[in-house]
Amino acid sequence: RTSLNNLKKAIKGLVVMDADLEALATALVQGQRPALWMKRSYPSLKPLGGYVKDLLRRLNMFTTWIANGIPKNFWVSGFFFTQAFLTGSTQNFARRNKIPIDLLGFTYHVLNEDPTDAAPDGVYVHGLFLEGARYDKGSCVLEECESKVLFVTLPMLWLKPEKTSEMQEVPHYNCPLYKTSDRRGTLSTTGHSTNFVMYLELPSSRPESHWVKRGCAALCQLDE
C-alpha cells in the first residue's frame, strides 16, 4: 500500500521517482510481480494478476477463519509458513495424548471423497497439485499422467499423526512437496527451506525410482 501511494505521488511529481519506484511502475505495466513486494512476500511465480488473486484468497481464508472459527479442512497452500502449521497440528496431537512430539510423524491418507467433519486426529488438507503423475481413485495408487496433461489436482489428504514406531510400512513414493515449481530454495534462519515443505508418502504400485525418473513432485501452487 505504501509503495503504491508513493508511486502515485512520484507520478504527480510530489516525490522523487527513485529506482525502486521506477522498477515498481515497470513491473505493473508489464504485469509482473514487483521485486519490491517479493522481498516481503511468500514465494510465488505467478504473473501479477494471478498473484493478486492468490493473495486475496489467502486473506479471505484467514478472515473466514477468524469470523467462523477453525475450519474443518485447510487450504494448506494458503499459509506463509507451511511448516509451522504442520508442526502445530502435530503439537496439538502430542499435548492431547501426552506423547513427546519427537516420537511422532505423519501418516498420509488420500481421500476419495471430501469429508464433512473435521479430522478426529491431525488435519485434512487440500489445494495441492501433482506434476509427473496422477492419483487414480479407482486403483488408489499413483498412475502415469494422461496425454498432454502437465498438472493434476491432488485429492484431499488426511495428515494423521502417529508414533513412528507404530507406523506400518506400505508401498509408497516419497513425493517431495514444494511451494512453487521452481523446486529450489535456500535455508532460512528457522532451519527450513524457503521452497521445499516435506515429503508426502503417496501410495504406489511402482518402485520409487520410476517416479523419480518422471520427476514427480507435488506443488502448493501453479505458475498461473
N, C-alpha and C positions, 0 to 999 in steps of 0.2 A: 504494500500500500504506500509506504514512504517513497519507494523508488519511483512509482508511477506518478505520485504527486510532484516529486522533484523533476520528473521528465516533463510534466505539463508546464511547470514554471520555467524550465530551460527553453522550451519551445516558444514561450511568450517573451523570453529574454529577461526574466526576473532573476535567474541564477545562471551560473556558468555551466555550459554543456561540457562536462568532463568526459574522459574516456569511457567510464563505466556507464554513464547515461547514454552516450552515443552508441555503445555496444548494445544496450537495452533497447534503444529505438530500432536499431538494425534487426535485432532478433524478432521483435514484434512485427515488423514489416514483412520479414521472411517466414513468419510462422514457426519460429524455433523457440526452444526453451532458453531464456536469458541466463547466461553464465552467472550473473549476479544473484539470481534466485536459486540456482542449483547449488551454490555454496552452503545454503542452509536447508536444502530440500532433501527429501527421500530420493533414492536412486530412481531414475526413470529415463527411458529412451524414446518416449512418446513425443510427437510434434506438439506445438503449443496448444492447439485445440483439444487434443486428447489429454494432455497433461492437466489442463484446467478442469475438464470434465471429471477426471480421476480425482483431483484434489477436492472438488465439490462433493463427490460421492463419499470420500473419506470423512469430510466434515459432517455430512449428513448422517453417516454411520454413528459417529460419536454423539451427535446431537440427539439422535433417536435413543441411543443407549442411556444417556442422562435422563431423558424425558420418560422412557418406558421401563427402565431397569435393565438388568443383564439379559442379553438376547439368548435364545435357545441354541442358536448356532452362530458362528463367527465368520465374517469375511476376512480371512487371515491375511489376504493381500493388502488390506487397508491399514495395517499397523506400520508405524515408522520404525519401531524396533521390534521386529517379529520374534526374535529370540527371547526377549523379556516376557512377552505374552505366553510363550510356550513354557518358560521356566515358572511363571506364575501359576499356570494350571497344574504343573507338577507339584509345586509347593502346597497348593490347596489340598491336593490328594494326600500328600505326606503328612500335613498337620492333622487332617481329619482322621487318618488311620494310624497316626503316631509311628511313622516309618521314616528313617533317615532318607533324605532326598537323594543322597549319592548311591542308594541301593535301587533306585527306580529308573525306569526307561519307558519309552512309549512302545505300545503295540499298535499297528496300523491296520484299520479295517475299512475297506472300500465299501460304501453302502450303495445298494442298487436302488433304494428309494429314500427320499428325503424324510427324516424323522419329524414328528410333530411336537415332540417334547425335548427338553434339554437332556444332555448325556448324563447317565447315572454317575459315571466317573469320567474324568477327562473332559474333552471338548469335541464338538462337531465343528469341522471347518470346511469352507468351500472357497471357490474363487481361484483355483489353481488350474494350470494348463500343462499338457504333455507335448513334448517335441520329440519326434523319433519313434513314437509308439502310440498305441491307443489302448484303453481298457475296455475289454469286451464283457458286457454284463451277462451274456449267456454262459460263457465259459469261466467268468470271474478271474481271468488272468490277463496279462499284457499280451497284445497281439500286434502284428505288423500294421503300419499306417495304411489307410486307404489311399488310392491313387490321387495324386495332386492335392493332398491334404497335409499341410505342414504342422498345424497345431490343432489339438482337440481339448475339450474341457474335461478335466478330471472330476469324476463324481465326488459327492461329499465324503469326507473322511472322518472316521472316529479315531481320534488320538487318545488312546486309553493307557494311563499309567499302570505299570505292573512292576513287581520285583524282577530284576534282571535274572535272578537265579531261578525263577519260576516260569520264565518265558519258554514256550515251545518253538522249536526250530521248524519252520515250514519253507518250502521252496519260494524264493523271492528274489527281487532285483533291488539292490541298494541304489535307489534313484536319487541323484542329487537335486536339491531344490534351490533355485536361485531367485533373487528378486527381479532381475532383468535378464534378457537373452544375451547380455554381454558375457556372462559366465566367468567373470573375473572380478576381483575386488582387492581391497587392501585390509590389513589387520588394524582394527580400530583400537582405541585406548581401553575399550571394555574387554578386549581379548577375542572379539568376534569379527568375522569377515563383514565387509560392507556390502557384500552381494550374496555369498553362499549362506544359506539358512541352516539346512540339516539334510540328512538322508532319510528318504521315505522308503520303507520296506514294502514294495508293491508285489503282489503275488504273480509268479511267472512259472511257466512250464518249460522255459528255455534257460540255458545256462547264462550266468551273468555276463560272460564275455560276448554273447550275442547282442545284448542291448548296449554294451559299451561300444562295440563297433558301429552300432546305429547312431551313436551319440545321443542316446535317450536321456532326457532330463526334464524335470518339472520346473515351471516358471510361475512366479506370482503375478506377472503382468506381461502383456504383449506390447509390441512396438507400434501401436496404432491408437 
